[in-house]
Structures are given as C-alpha cells and as structure tokens.
Amino acid sequence: MTDERLHIRYTAGRDAAYAIVLGTPRTAMVELNVQLDDGAEVSLVGRHGPLRWRRSPSGILVELPEPPDQRPGLSLRLSPALSVRAPS
C-alpha cells in the first residue's frame, strides 16, 4: 500500500471512468478509492495496453508501467464504466 496522499479527481463517460491524478506519484503504485469488478481494465491514457491492478483495503492499487517522471498529473482509464463503483 502507498502512503502518499495524492489529489485524485474522477469523471465518467459512457464507456469508461477516468481517474485524474494531480501531481507526481513518488512510486510506481497509485491507490484509487474505487472498486472494480473482475475483468475490468485500467490503462494509462496515452499509452497502449492495460496496467496491473489489485484490490486494497481502500479501493485498488494500480501499478504504473515505470516510475513516473515529474509531470503535473496523469490520467487513468477504468473500463468498462459499469464495472467501476464507489467503495462500500
């Protein structure tokens, strides 16, 4: 589990939900406060292919493809949209 407190904003469209991570994560793991159904995919916008994710006590942990560089933020696509839920 990560201990950093990143600001994350969520938005949803018809086909997918998006988690916009504001700031640069210190590690290659990002924790999102959502629940995903089995078979859901997480991908980094602008990069091809799904990312690995697993459940955590607070939602899910997403493994980024490489340690993040210094950038103001990144966007993760969660699909399909119907597989994304708020944690219970």
Biotite code that builds the C-alpha atoms (Angstrom):
import biotite.structure as struc

atoms = struc.array([
    struc.Atom([0.000, 0.000, 0.000], chain_id="A", res_id=1, res_name="MET", atom_name="CA", element="C"),
    struc.Atom([1.161, 3.529, -0.681], chain_id="A", res_id=2, res_name="THR", atom_name="CA", element="C"),
    struc.Atom([1.194, 6.198, 1.997], chain_id="A", res_id=3, res_name="ASP", atom_name="CA", element="C"),
    struc.Atom([1.122, 9.278, -0.187], chain_id="A", res_id=4, res_name="GLU", atom_name="CA", element="C"),
    struc.Atom([-1.942, 11.476, -0.351], chain_id="A", res_id=5, res_name="ARG", atom_name="CA", element="C"),
    struc.Atom([-2.381, 12.430, -3.977], chain_id="A", res_id=6, res_name="LEU", atom_name="CA", element="C"),
    struc.Atom([-5.295, 14.554, -5.087], chain_id="A", res_id=7, res_name="HIS", atom_name="CA", element="C"),
    struc.Atom([-7.401, 12.474, -7.459], chain_id="A", res_id=8, res_name="ILE", atom_name="CA", element="C"),
    struc.Atom([-10.474, 13.599, -9.367], chain_id="A", res_id=9, res_name="ARG", atom_name="CA", element="C"),
    struc.Atom([-12.905, 11.229, -11.057], chain_id="A", res_id=10, res_name="TYR", atom_name="CA", element="C"),
    struc.Atom([-15.061, 11.642, -14.132], chain_id="A", res_id=11, res_name="THR", atom_name="CA", element="C"),
    struc.Atom([-17.113, 9.201, -16.185], chain_id="A", res_id=12, res_name="ALA", atom_name="CA", element="C"),
    struc.Atom([-18.274, 8.817, -19.735], chain_id="A", res_id=13, res_name="GLY", atom_name="CA", element="C"),
    struc.Atom([-20.449, 6.244, -21.442], chain_id="A", res_id=14, res_name="ARG", atom_name="CA", element="C"),
    struc.Atom([-17.649, 3.697, -21.989], chain_id="A", res_id=15, res_name="ASP", atom_name="CA", element="C"),
    struc.Atom([-15.154, 4.409, -19.206], chain_id="A", res_id=16, res_name="ALA", atom_name="CA", element="C"),
    struc.Atom([-14.449, 6.261, -15.984], chain_id="A", res_id=17, res_name="ALA", atom_name="CA", element="C"),
    struc.Atom([-11.263, 8.275, -15.519], chain_id="A", res_id=18, res_name="TYR", atom_name="CA", element="C"),
    struc.Atom([-9.089, 8.950, -12.504], chain_id="A", res_id=19, res_name="ALA", atom_name="CA", element="C"),
    struc.Atom([-7.067, 12.154, -12.925], chain_id="A", res_id=20, res_name="ILE", atom_name="CA", element="C"),
    struc.Atom([-4.076, 12.057, -10.586], chain_id="A", res_id=21, res_name="VAL", atom_name="CA", element="C"),
    struc.Atom([-2.875, 15.573, -9.783], chain_id="A", res_id=22, res_name="LEU", atom_name="CA", element="C"),
    struc.Atom([0.828, 15.691, -9.051], chain_id="A", res_id=23, res_name="GLY", atom_name="CA", element="C"),
    struc.Atom([3.624, 13.167, -9.463], chain_id="A", res_id=24, res_name="THR", atom_name="CA", element="C"),
    struc.Atom([3.427, 9.896, -7.535], chain_id="A", res_id=25, res_name="PRO", atom_name="CA", element="C"),
    struc.Atom([6.643, 9.064, -5.655], chain_id="A", res_id=26, res_name="ARG", atom_name="CA", element="C"),
    struc.Atom([6.382, 5.374, -6.548], chain_id="A", res_id=27, res_name="THR", atom_name="CA", element="C"),
    struc.Atom([5.100, 3.280, -9.442], chain_id="A", res_id=28, res_name="ALA", atom_name="CA", element="C"),
    struc.Atom([1.932, 2.465, -7.446], chain_id="A", res_id=29, res_name="MET", atom_name="CA", element="C"),
    struc.Atom([-1.179, 4.624, -7.292], chain_id="A", res_id=30, res_name="VAL", atom_name="CA", element="C"),
    struc.Atom([-4.074, 3.903, -4.950], chain_id="A", res_id=31, res_name="GLU", atom_name="CA", element="C"),
    struc.Atom([-7.562, 4.759, -6.198], chain_id="A", res_id=32, res_name="LEU", atom_name="CA", element="C"),
    struc.Atom([-10.621, 4.986, -3.971], chain_id="A", res_id=33, res_name="ASN", atom_name="CA", element="C"),
    struc.Atom([-12.858, 2.872, -6.246], chain_id="A", res_id=34, res_name="VAL", atom_name="CA", element="C"),
    struc.Atom([-13.970, -0.738, -6.504], chain_id="A", res_id=35, res_name="GLN", atom_name="CA", element="C"),
    struc.Atom([-13.626, -2.612, -9.820], chain_id="A", res_id=36, res_name="LEU", atom_name="CA", element="C"),
    struc.Atom([-15.387, -5.740, -10.981], chain_id="A", res_id=37, res_name="ASP", atom_name="CA", element="C"),
    struc.Atom([-13.314, -8.749, -12.008], chain_id="A", res_id=38, res_name="ASP", atom_name="CA", element="C"),
    struc.Atom([-12.256, -8.378, -15.642], chain_id="A", res_id=39, res_name="GLY", atom_name="CA", element="C"),
    struc.Atom([-12.167, -4.572, -15.561], chain_id="A", res_id=40, res_name="ALA", atom_name="CA", element="C"),
    struc.Atom([-9.169, -2.896, -17.192], chain_id="A", res_id=41, res_name="GLU", atom_name="CA", element="C"),
    struc.Atom([-7.076, 0.061, -16.107], chain_id="A", res_id=42, res_name="VAL", atom_name="CA", element="C"),
    struc.Atom([-4.894, 1.852, -18.645], chain_id="A", res_id=43, res_name="SER", atom_name="CA", element="C"),
    struc.Atom([-2.744, 4.956, -18.720], chain_id="A", res_id=44, res_name="LEU", atom_name="CA", element="C"),
    struc.Atom([-4.167, 7.494, -21.166], chain_id="A", res_id=45, res_name="VAL", atom_name="CA", element="C"),
    struc.Atom([-1.672, 7.994, -23.985], chain_id="A", res_id=46, res_name="GLY", atom_name="CA", element="C"),
    struc.Atom([-0.103, 4.551, -23.579], chain_id="A", res_id=47, res_name="ARG", atom_name="CA", element="C"),
    struc.Atom([-1.293, 1.301, -25.153], chain_id="A", res_id=48, res_name="HIS", atom_name="CA", element="C"),
    struc.Atom([-2.256, -1.724, -23.075], chain_id="A", res_id=49, res_name="GLY", atom_name="CA", element="C"),
    struc.Atom([-3.748, -2.491, -19.673], chain_id="A", res_id=50, res_name="PRO", atom_name="CA", element="C"),
    struc.Atom([-1.964, -1.967, -16.355], chain_id="A", res_id=51, res_name="LEU", atom_name="CA", element="C"),
    struc.Atom([-1.864, -4.419, -13.467], chain_id="A", res_id=52, res_name="ARG", atom_name="CA", element="C"),
    struc.Atom([-4.160, -3.662, -10.550], chain_id="A", res_id=53, res_name="TRP", atom_name="CA", element="C"),
    struc.Atom([-5.231, -5.377, -7.353], chain_id="A", res_id=54, res_name="ARG", atom_name="CA", element="C"),
    struc.Atom([-7.712, -4.745, -4.595], chain_id="A", res_id=55, res_name="ARG", atom_name="CA", element="C"),
    struc.Atom([-6.656, -2.877, -1.465], chain_id="A", res_id=56, res_name="SER", atom_name="CA", element="C"),
    struc.Atom([-8.491, -2.068, 1.779], chain_id="A", res_id=57, res_name="PRO", atom_name="CA", element="C"),
    struc.Atom([-9.311, 1.404, 0.406], chain_id="A", res_id=58, res_name="SER", atom_name="CA", element="C"),
    struc.Atom([-10.070, 0.501, -3.215], chain_id="A", res_id=59, res_name="GLY", atom_name="CA", element="C"),
    struc.Atom([-7.468, -0.609, -5.770], chain_id="A", res_id=60, res_name="ILE", atom_name="CA", element="C"),
    struc.Atom([-3.712, -0.302, -6.278], chain_id="A", res_id=61, res_name="LEU", atom_name="CA", element="C"),
    struc.Atom([-2.587, 0.359, -9.844], chain_id="A", res_id=62, res_name="VAL", atom_name="CA", element="C"),
    struc.Atom([0.938, -0.479, -10.987], chain_id="A", res_id=63, res_name="GLU", atom_name="CA", element="C"),
    struc.Atom([2.287, 2.164, -13.362], chain_id="A", res_id=64, res_name="LEU", atom_name="CA", element="C"),
    struc.Atom([4.482, 0.938, -16.254], chain_id="A", res_id=65, res_name="PRO", atom_name="CA", element="C"),
    struc.Atom([7.538, 2.774, -14.921], chain_id="A", res_id=66, res_name="GLU", atom_name="CA", element="C"),
    struc.Atom([8.356, 5.187, -12.118], chain_id="A", res_id=67, res_name="PRO", atom_name="CA", element="C"),
    struc.Atom([6.612, 8.427, -13.004], chain_id="A", res_id=68, res_name="PRO", atom_name="CA", element="C"),
    struc.Atom([8.614, 11.380, -14.224], chain_id="A", res_id=69, res_name="ASP", atom_name="CA", element="C"),
    struc.Atom([7.978, 14.908, -12.999], chain_id="A", res_id=70, res_name="GLN", atom_name="CA", element="C"),
    struc.Atom([4.723, 15.955, -14.608], chain_id="A", res_id=71, res_name="ARG", atom_name="CA", element="C"),
    struc.Atom([1.716, 17.843, -13.318], chain_id="A", res_id=72, res_name="PRO", atom_name="CA", element="C"),
    struc.Atom([-0.569, 14.818, -13.486], chain_id="A", res_id=73, res_name="GLY", atom_name="CA", element="C"),
    struc.Atom([-1.669, 11.662, -15.255], chain_id="A", res_id=74, res_name="LEU", atom_name="CA", element="C"),
    struc.Atom([-4.961, 10.134, -16.290], chain_id="A", res_id=75, res_name="SER", atom_name="CA", element="C"),
    struc.Atom([-6.046, 6.526, -15.807], chain_id="A", res_id=76, res_name="LEU", atom_name="CA", element="C"),
    struc.Atom([-8.875, 4.980, -17.837], chain_id="A", res_id=77, res_name="ARG", atom_name="CA", element="C"),
    struc.Atom([-11.082, 2.481, -15.957], chain_id="A", res_id=78, res_name="LEU", atom_name="CA", element="C"),
    struc.Atom([-13.248, 0.359, -18.224], chain_id="A", res_id=79, res_name="SER", atom_name="CA", element="C"),
    struc.Atom([-15.932, -0.563, -18.756], chain_id="A", res_id=80, res_name="PRO", atom_name="CA", element="C"),
    struc.Atom([-17.654, 2.273, -16.914], chain_id="A", res_id=81, res_name="ALA", atom_name="CA", element="C"),
    struc.Atom([-20.283, -0.070, -15.435], chain_id="A", res_id=82, res_name="LEU", atom_name="CA", element="C"),
    struc.Atom([-17.518, -2.027, -13.650], chain_id="A", res_id=83, res_name="SER", atom_name="CA", element="C"),
    struc.Atom([-16.481, 0.989, -11.516], chain_id="A", res_id=84, res_name="VAL", atom_name="CA", element="C"),
    struc.Atom([-18.151, 1.587, -8.152], chain_id="A", res_id=85, res_name="ARG", atom_name="CA", element="C"),
    struc.Atom([-17.589, 3.739, -5.099], chain_id="A", res_id=86, res_name="ALA", atom_name="CA", element="C"),
    struc.Atom([-16.136, 1.736, -2.200], chain_id="A", res_id=87, res_name="PRO", atom_name="CA", element="C"),
    struc.Atom([-18.620, 0.314, 0.265], chain_id="A", res_id=88, res_name="SER", atom_name="CA", element="C"),
])
